[in-house]
Amino acid sequence: MSRPGSPDGEDPTTGGGVPRAERLGRILLARVVEPGDELGGRWLRELGPGTVARRLTGDGAPLPGASDKRWAGLRARAERADPERDLAQARQVGARFVCPGDGEWPGQLDDLGDARPVGLWVRGRPSLRMWALRSVAVVGARACTEYGAHMAAVLGAGLAERGWVVVSGGAYGVDAAAHRGALGAGGATVAVLACGVDRSYPRGHTELIGRIAGQGLVVGELSPGEHPTPGRFILRNRVIAALTRGTVVVEAAHRSGALATARAAQRLGRFTMGVPGPATSGVSAGVHELLRGEAVLVTDAAEIAELVGDMGELAPDRRGPVLPRDLLGPDARRVLAALPARRIAAVEEIARGAGATADDVVGKLYELRSLGYVERHGDGWKLTRQAMISVSSDRGRC
């Protein structure tokens, strides 16, 4: 069966468009070089994957910039690497290897420079490049509150309903809630893992990762079978930031890894957004710090889409409840405001307060009486009880 972005009959473990020897070289390097290794990225840029792979597996001198100790470690890894075995493991879970030069490669990852991934293992049917063009990252605390989980799920669902792809890291807390929100809305979601795409981490998310792979995409830099480490989680976040048009942080303490994603997004010139929490909440302290900087405060999917979307994707105007007084014309509102709160006033006094002539004020007073705002007492006028409540509540908004 054909795959979006790939020719019919193509090996599903590869992305197409790149010579096999070069692809195998990159698969070997994905096993040897850690994610985000800028020295390895420079070797790839200057020499090409084939040359770098041959130098690592041959008897040549160390490549420029590598100490003897580091070169020995890289060569030891290279000796154990087996690209064909990695392809076979990927095939077992329906994954493919996508790298620069493939039609499915998301060009925005090139913004990472020498820190861009050697390639990505992709599990799922859709085209990663096409999905990444209209994607938003929703990240946040693993140990989130009920409020954080609720907001992440609502944002995930709302973005999915608007045709946006929700990208997150597949972790507990905010990540999982965002994924589930998108899945529940029948939308698109991508999990970027810090381990091999044939593994489910955390293990408690085996079912969730399976659902994402079936309905969306599971993506990772690490070769099949690789385990996550603390450093790999942080480096994974740069891929989430680069892949998407903007990053939304929902609950994050001062030392949260989600802040690393937001800061990476800022460095890359992507939109950075934050969902505020209670001022007393430590789990929102990192978000509030972002909002004091260049991040934009957002409260729903419409506001996110307005910021990262195309022209015309505007959030609705936000207004308080419409009060009866809001329906009055400006002259009538001025006359109503000029009446004292609890006593009768003469027309001349009201006219002075409204800045109008007595004749104009009399006309507006009769209009206000027909609407139930004022009542006449001899030659004077007074607010009705209902009008006093309305005026009092309206002044309270000021």
MIDREN-621924 format. One record per residue (C-alpha): residue in one letter; x, y, z. Coordinates in nm, 4 decimals, decimal comma, m for minus. Layout:
N
{A {X Y Z}}
...
//
This chain:
398
{M {0,0000 0,0000 0,0000}}
{S {0,1319 0,3466 m0,0838}}
{R {0,2288 0,5925 0,1892}}
{P {0,1706 0,9693 0,1722}}
{G {0,4816 1,1325 0,0289}}
{S {0,6310 0,7998 m0,0849}}
{P {0,6109 0,6196 m0,4204}}
{D {0,4084 0,3002 m0,4459}}
{G {0,5942 m0,0173 m0,3674}}
{E {0,8695 0,1567 m0,1686}}
{D {1,0271 m0,0091 0,1327}}
{P {0,8170 0,1307 0,4242}}
{T {1,1239 0,1516 0,6478}}
{T {1,2780 0,4224 0,4282}}
{G {1,1590 0,7638 0,3232}}
{G {1,2677 0,7623 m0,0438}}
{G {1,4640 1,0239 m0,2382}}
{V {1,8074 0,9498 m0,0869}}
{P {2,0598 0,6950 m0,2221}}
{R {2,0593 0,3776 m0,0169}}
{A {2,4286 0,4033 0,0721}}
{E {2,3783 0,7539 0,2107}}
{R {2,0689 0,6423 0,4012}}
{L {2,2545 0,3491 0,5569}}
{G {2,5365 0,5863 0,6531}}
{R {2,2905 0,8125 0,8334}}
{I {2,1259 0,5159 1,0060}}
{L {2,4688 0,4095 1,1313}}
{L {2,5439 0,7617 1,2524}}
{A {2,2071 0,7790 1,4302}}
{R {2,3270 0,4826 1,6348}}
{V {2,6751 0,6301 1,6968}}
{V {2,6290 1,0064 1,7465}}
{E {2,4140 1,1418 2,0293}}
{P {2,1200 1,3721 1,9388}}
{G {2,2161 1,7359 1,8966}}
{D {2,5909 1,6643 1,8611}}
{E {2,7034 1,9726 1,6684}}
{L {3,0483 1,8306 1,5939}}
{G {2,8871 1,5291 1,4298}}
{G {2,6546 1,7648 1,2451}}
{R {2,9524 1,9591 1,1123}}
{W {3,1141 1,6375 0,9883}}
{L {2,7929 1,5498 0,8064}}
{R {2,7694 1,8949 0,6492}}
{E {3,1326 1,9122 0,5394}}
{L {3,2048 1,5504 0,4457}}
{G {2,8699 1,3785 0,3917}}
{P {2,7279 1,0746 0,5708}}
{G {2,9062 0,8183 0,3530}}
{T {3,2522 0,9549 0,4244}}
{V {3,1870 0,9983 0,7958}}
{A {3,0524 0,6444 0,8243}}
{R {3,3530 0,5003 0,6387}}
{R {3,5953 0,6908 0,8617}}
{L {3,4196 0,5631 1,1727}}
{T {3,4208 0,2019 1,0590}}
{G {3,7634 0,2058 0,8889}}
{D {4,1166 0,2597 1,0106}}
{G {4,1492 0,6301 0,9295}}
{A {4,2662 0,9095 1,1564}}
{P {4,0148 1,0842 1,3834}}
{L {3,7921 1,3404 1,2166}}
{P {3,8640 1,7096 1,2911}}
{G {3,7725 1,8219 1,6421}}
{A {3,7514 1,4750 1,8000}}
{S {3,9969 1,3854 2,0752}}
{D {4,1582 1,0413 2,0676}}
{K {3,9413 0,9328 2,3618}}
{R {3,6198 1,0495 2,2033}}
{W {3,7122 0,9030 1,8664}}
{A {3,7770 0,5664 2,0313}}
{G {3,4323 0,5781 2,1926}}
{L {3,2627 0,6632 1,8632}}
{R {3,4450 0,3846 1,6817}}
{A {3,3457 0,1359 1,9509}}
{R {2,9828 0,2319 1,8953}}
{A {3,0262 0,2120 1,5183}}
{E {3,1625 m0,1416 1,5424}}
{R {2,8413 m0,2540 1,7120}}
{A {2,6106 m0,0615 1,4777}}
{D {2,4168 m0,2558 1,2166}}
{P {2,1957 m0,0372 0,9913}}
{E {2,0259 m0,3370 0,8312}}
{R {1,9326 m0,4718 1,1735}}
{D {1,7900 m0,1313 1,2702}}
{L {1,5801 m0,1274 0,9539}}
{A {1,4513 m0,4754 1,0314}}
{Q {1,3545 m0,3711 1,3872}}
{A {1,1801 m0,0645 1,2514}}
{R {0,9916 m0,2753 0,9999}}
{Q {0,8442 m0,4832 1,2818}}
{V {0,6564 m0,1795 1,4159}}
{G {0,5831 m0,0204 1,0782}}
{A {0,8427 0,2563 1,1178}}
{R {1,0555 0,4218 0,8496}}
{F {1,3729 0,6324 0,8484}}
{V {1,3318 0,9861 0,7140}}
{C {1,6358 1,2060 0,6558}}
{P {1,7394 1,5298 0,4794}}
{G {1,6855 1,4889 0,1078}}
{D {1,3662 1,2851 0,1477}}
{G {1,0380 1,4314 0,0308}}
{E {0,8958 1,3728 0,3782}}
{W {1,1750 1,5590 0,5595}}
{P {1,0387 1,8713 0,7398}}
{G {1,2561 2,1572 0,6153}}
{Q {1,2044 2,3610 0,9319}}
{L {1,4315 2,1172 1,1185}}
{D {1,7185 2,2606 0,9140}}
{D {1,6875 2,5739 1,1308}}
{L {1,8736 2,3745 1,3980}}
{G {2,1911 2,4005 1,1919}}
{D {2,4547 2,1454 1,2841}}
{A {2,2342 2,0334 1,5743}}
{R {1,9591 1,9071 1,3441}}
{P {1,8821 1,5357 1,3645}}
{V {2,0855 1,2942 1,1536}}
{G {1,7443 1,1563 1,0610}}
{L {1,4156 1,0635 1,2217}}
{W {1,2466 0,7300 1,2765}}
{V {0,8788 0,7783 1,1973}}
{R {0,6000 0,5391 1,2938}}
{G {0,2559 0,5978 1,1456}}
{R {0,0998 0,6524 0,8044}}
{P {0,0731 1,0322 0,7516}}
{S {0,3450 1,2486 0,5959}}
{L {0,5558 1,4122 0,8664}}
{R {0,6455 1,7041 0,6398}}
{M {0,2825 1,7834 0,5610}}
{W {0,1698 1,7527 0,9201}}
{A {0,4537 1,9671 1,0524}}
{L {0,3519 2,2581 0,8282}}
{R {0,0458 2,3197 1,0455}}
{S {0,1478 2,2043 1,3904}}
{V {0,1626 2,3447 1,7437}}
{A {0,3520 2,2043 2,0420}}
{V {0,1634 2,1749 2,3708}}
{V {0,4000 2,0903 2,6564}}
{G {0,4146 2,1247 3,0331}}
{A {0,4589 1,9657 3,3712}}
{R {0,4544 1,5914 3,4217}}
{A {0,3215 1,6376 3,7752}}
{C {0,0497 1,8754 3,6607}}
{T {m0,2622 1,9748 3,8523}}
{E {m0,6184 1,8921 3,7490}}
{Y {m0,6358 2,2438 3,6069}}
{G {m0,3246 2,1842 3,3947}}
{A {m0,4521 1,8514 3,2627}}
{H {m0,7905 2,0064 3,1851}}
{M {m0,6386 2,3023 2,9982}}
{A {m0,4009 2,0800 2,7982}}
{A {m0,6847 1,8483 2,6945}}
{V {m0,9111 2,1381 2,5976}}
{L {m0,6333 2,3035 2,3973}}
{G {m0,5460 1,9742 2,2274}}
{A {m0,9077 1,9140 2,1289}}
{G {m0,9667 2,2736 2,0222}}
{L {m0,6554 2,2847 1,8029}}
{A {m0,7414 1,9503 1,6459}}
{E {m1,0932 2,0702 1,5662}}
{R {m0,9405 2,3700 1,3886}}
{G {m0,7212 2,1478 1,1726}}
{W {m0,3974 2,1873 1,3679}}
{V {m0,1615 1,9007 1,4494}}
{V {m0,0850 1,8769 1,8221}}
{V {0,2783 1,7852 1,8950}}
{S {0,4051 1,6809 2,2379}}
{G {0,6466 1,4434 2,4068}}
{G {0,4238 1,1535 2,5113}}
{A {0,5082 1,2009 2,8804}}
{Y {0,2794 1,1892 3,1832}}
{G {0,0841 1,5004 3,2756}}
{V {0,0344 1,7822 3,0272}}
{D {0,1817 1,5921 2,7303}}
{A {m0,0572 1,2999 2,7703}}
{A {m0,3566 1,5284 2,8232}}
{A {m0,2780 1,7227 2,5044}}
{H {m0,2405 1,4019 2,3016}}
{R {m0,5642 1,2595 2,4429}}
{G {m0,7504 1,5822 2,3757}}
{A {m0,6497 1,5717 2,0093}}
{L {m0,7256 1,1997 1,9775}}
{G {m1,0617 1,2420 2,1458}}
{A {m1,1544 1,5119 1,8941}}
{G {m1,0639 1,2765 1,6100}}
{G {m0,7694 1,4980 1,5218}}
{A {m0,4006 1,4688 1,4447}}
{T {m0,1240 1,4367 1,7019}}
{V {0,2492 1,3600 1,6991}}
{A {0,4534 1,2192 1,9896}}
{V {0,8260 1,2995 1,9744}}
{L {1,0042 1,0431 2,1919}}
{A {1,3441 1,0473 2,3627}}
{C {1,3872 0,6743 2,2919}}
{G {1,3414 0,4351 2,0027}}
{V {0,9996 0,4521 1,8373}}
{D {0,9614 0,0776 1,8911}}
{R {0,9510 0,1373 2,2667}}
{S {0,6811 0,2950 2,4808}}
{Y {0,8137 0,5347 2,7400}}
{P {0,6850 0,5754 2,9990}}
{R {0,5672 0,2145 3,0089}}
{G {0,2348 0,3249 3,1486}}
{H {0,1696 0,4930 2,8132}}
{T {0,1993 0,1795 2,6010}}
{E {m0,1672 0,2024 2,5021}}
{L {m0,1498 0,5789 2,4406}}
{I {0,1624 0,5526 2,2213}}
{G {m0,0094 0,2739 2,0282}}
{R {m0,3153 0,4929 1,9718}}
{I {m0,0973 0,7800 1,8533}}
{A {0,0886 0,5521 1,6117}}
{G {m0,2435 0,4274 1,4755}}
{Q {m0,4116 0,7663 1,4407}}
{G {m0,1094 0,9962 1,4105}}
{L {0,2695 0,9753 1,4214}}
{V {0,5355 0,8636 1,6701}}
{V {0,8747 1,0205 1,5950}}
{G {1,2237 0,9903 1,7432}}
{E {1,5929 1,0425 1,6672}}
{L {1,7103 0,7435 1,8674}}
{S {1,7600 0,4103 1,6939}}
{P {1,5227 0,1186 1,7585}}
{G {1,5629 m0,0272 2,1065}}
{E {1,7376 0,2796 2,2539}}
{H {1,6439 0,3889 2,6061}}
{P {1,5835 0,7479 2,7191}}
{T {1,8231 0,9360 2,9477}}
{P {1,7785 1,2744 3,1203}}
{G {2,0041 1,4415 2,8649}}
{R {1,8131 1,2909 2,5751}}
{F {1,4851 1,4336 2,7051}}
{I {1,6288 1,7864 2,6982}}
{L {1,7766 1,7396 2,3498}}
{R {1,4490 1,5910 2,2255}}
{N {1,2787 1,9178 2,3139}}
{R {1,4691 2,1093 2,0448}}
{V {1,3051 1,8849 1,7831}}
{I {0,9573 1,9601 1,9207}}
{A {1,0339 2,3331 1,9082}}
{A {1,1807 2,3273 1,5565}}
{L {0,9143 2,1008 1,4100}}
{T {0,6220 2,3268 1,5044}}
{R {0,5078 2,6810 1,4338}}
{G {0,4770 2,7628 1,8020}}
{T {0,5038 2,6181 2,1525}}
{V {0,2395 2,6499 2,4256}}
{V {0,3459 2,5818 2,7847}}
{V {0,0741 2,4666 3,0256}}
{E {0,2061 2,4591 3,3838}}
{A {0,5823 2,4449 3,4324}}
{A {0,7914 2,5058 3,7426}}
{H {1,1116 2,7081 3,7262}}
{R {1,3263 2,4035 3,6411}}
{S {1,0771 2,2291 3,4140}}
{G {1,1993 2,0670 3,0926}}
{A {0,9031 2,2276 2,9170}}
{L {1,0781 2,5628 2,9582}}
{A {1,3695 2,4231 2,7547}}
{T {1,1252 2,3622 2,4697}}
{A {0,9914 2,7177 2,4978}}
{R {1,3392 2,8706 2,5043}}
{A {1,4435 2,6624 2,2053}}
{A {1,1346 2,7912 2,0236}}
{Q {1,2331 3,1485 2,1093}}
{R {1,5867 3,0974 1,9787}}
{L {1,4457 2,9573 1,6549}}
{G {1,2093 3,2500 1,6087}}
{R {0,8976 3,0419 1,6698}}
{F {0,5947 3,1682 1,8607}}
{T {0,6104 3,1063 2,2354}}
{M {0,2915 3,1040 2,4409}}
{G {0,1936 3,0355 2,8001}}
{V {m0,1282 2,9479 2,9803}}
{P {m0,1417 3,1352 3,3128}}
{G {m0,2187 2,9642 3,6415}}
{P {m0,2784 3,0907 3,9955}}
{A {m0,0134 3,3380 4,1093}}
{T {0,0427 3,1186 4,4163}}
{S {0,1023 2,7987 4,2161}}
{G {0,4634 2,6842 4,2056}}
{V {0,3853 2,4561 3,9118}}
{S {0,2928 2,7664 3,7065}}
{A {0,5885 2,9782 3,8188}}
{G {0,7946 2,8951 3,5110}}
{V {0,5070 2,9846 3,2802}}
{H {0,4648 3,3187 3,4544}}
{E {0,8353 3,3859 3,4115}}
{L {0,7963 3,3233 3,0371}}
{L {0,4968 3,5558 3,0238}}
{R {0,7013 3,8327 3,1845}}
{G {0,9366 3,8009 2,8876}}
{E {0,8459 3,7582 2,5210}}
{A {0,5871 3,4794 2,5532}}
{V {0,2242 3,5563 2,4679}}
{L {m0,0558 3,4786 2,7127}}
{V {m0,3195 3,2451 2,5664}}
{T {m0,6291 3,0915 2,7207}}
{D {m0,7854 2,8828 2,4424}}
{A {m0,7254 2,7255 2,1019}}
{A {m0,8741 3,0215 1,9161}}
{E {m0,6107 3,2564 2,0592}}
{I {m0,3333 3,0118 1,9693}}
{A {m0,4612 2,9740 1,6122}}
{E {m0,4862 3,3502 1,5759}}
{L {m0,1197 3,3884 1,6703}}
{V {0,0367 3,1043 1,4697}}
{G {m0,2208 3,0704 1,1917}}
{D {m0,2815 3,2351 0,8588}}
{M {m0,4519 3,5651 0,7912}}
{G {m0,8158 3,5499 0,8910}}
{E {m0,7799 3,2919 1,1707}}
{L {m0,8947 3,5394 1,4313}}
{A {m1,0102 3,4687 1,7837}}
{P {m1,3549 3,6101 1,8719}}
{D {m1,3728 3,9436 2,0485}}
{R {m1,3722 3,9051 2,4264}}
{R {m1,6374 4,1105 2,6067}}
{G {m1,8152 4,1049 2,9357}}
{P {m2,1910 4,0511 2,9546}}
{V {m2,4054 4,3023 2,7639}}
{L {m2,6036 4,5154 3,0115}}
{P {m2,9260 4,6979 2,9224}}
{R {m2,7431 5,0295 2,9585}}
{D {m2,4999 4,9243 2,6813}}
{L {m2,7880 4,9379 2,4329}}
{L {m2,8540 5,3084 2,4946}}
{G {m2,7229 5,5758 2,2629}}
{P {m2,4327 5,7921 2,3855}}
{D {m2,6529 6,0983 2,4574}}
{A {m2,8998 5,8940 2,6605}}
{R {m2,6137 5,7321 2,8553}}
{R {m2,4732 6,0752 2,9436}}
{V {m2,8103 6,1930 3,0711}}
{L {m2,8579 5,8746 3,2727}}
{A {m2,5111 5,9132 3,4244}}
{A {m2,5867 6,2741 3,5226}}
{L {m2,8816 6,1803 3,7461}}
{P {m2,7999 6,1596 4,1187}}
{A {m2,8165 5,8144 4,2658}}
{R {m3,0805 5,8653 4,5367}}
{R {m3,2622 6,1979 4,4989}}
{I {m3,4776 6,3981 4,2632}}
{A {m3,2978 6,6417 4,0330}}
{A {m3,4214 6,9314 3,8244}}
{V {m3,3777 6,9340 3,4472}}
{E {m3,1266 7,2230 3,4652}}
{E {m2,9020 7,0275 3,7089}}
{I {m2,9141 6,7181 3,4887}}
{A {m2,8341 6,9282 3,1801}}
{R {m2,5255 7,0743 3,3475}}
{G {m2,4050 6,7270 3,4430}}
{A {m2,4639 6,5876 3,0926}}
{G {m2,3175 6,8885 2,9117}}
{A {m2,6353 6,9333 2,7061}}
{T {m2,9218 7,1798 2,6633}}
{A {m3,2338 7,1524 2,8783}}
{D {m3,4500 7,0793 2,5706}}
{D {m3,2232 6,7906 2,4638}}
{V {m3,2177 6,6519 2,8176}}
{V {m3,5981 6,6553 2,8449}}
{G {m3,6245 6,4527 2,5252}}
{K {m3,3763 6,1936 2,6522}}
{L {m3,5469 6,1795 2,9929}}
{Y {m3,8764 6,0811 2,8316}}
{E {m3,6913 5,8187 2,6278}}
{L {m3,5340 5,6819 2,9453}}
{R {m3,8717 5,6812 3,1220}}
{S {m4,0228 5,4681 2,8448}}
{L {m3,7404 5,2169 2,9001}}
{G {m3,7934 5,2070 3,2770}}
{Y {m3,4767 5,3937 3,3798}}
{V {m3,6257 5,7140 3,5284}}
{E {m3,9480 5,8405 3,6718}}
{R {m4,0901 6,1945 3,6919}}
{H {m4,1649 6,3616 4,0240}}
{G {m4,3355 6,6987 3,9557}}
{D {m4,0734 6,9149 3,7820}}
{G {m3,7897 6,6801 3,8768}}
{W {m3,6594 6,3406 3,7732}}
{K {m3,5259 6,0436 3,9670}}
{L {m3,3699 5,7070 3,8850}}
{T {m3,5941 5,4043 3,9252}}
{R {m3,4855 5,1293 4,1622}}
{Q {m3,3898 4,9033 3,8682}}
{A {m3,1882 5,1830 3,7100}}
{M {m2,9972 5,2431 4,0353}}
{I {m2,8916 4,8751 4,0366}}
{S {m2,7865 4,8962 3,6708}}
{V {m2,5890 5,2178 3,7129}}
{S {m2,4247 5,0906 4,0313}}
{S {m2,3106 4,7651 3,8672}}
{D {m2,1881 4,9488 3,5595}}
{R {m1,9829 5,1909 3,7713}}
{G {m1,8354 4,8885 3,9475}}
{R {m1,6811 4,7785 3,6165}}
{C {m1,4806 5,0990 3,5905}}
//
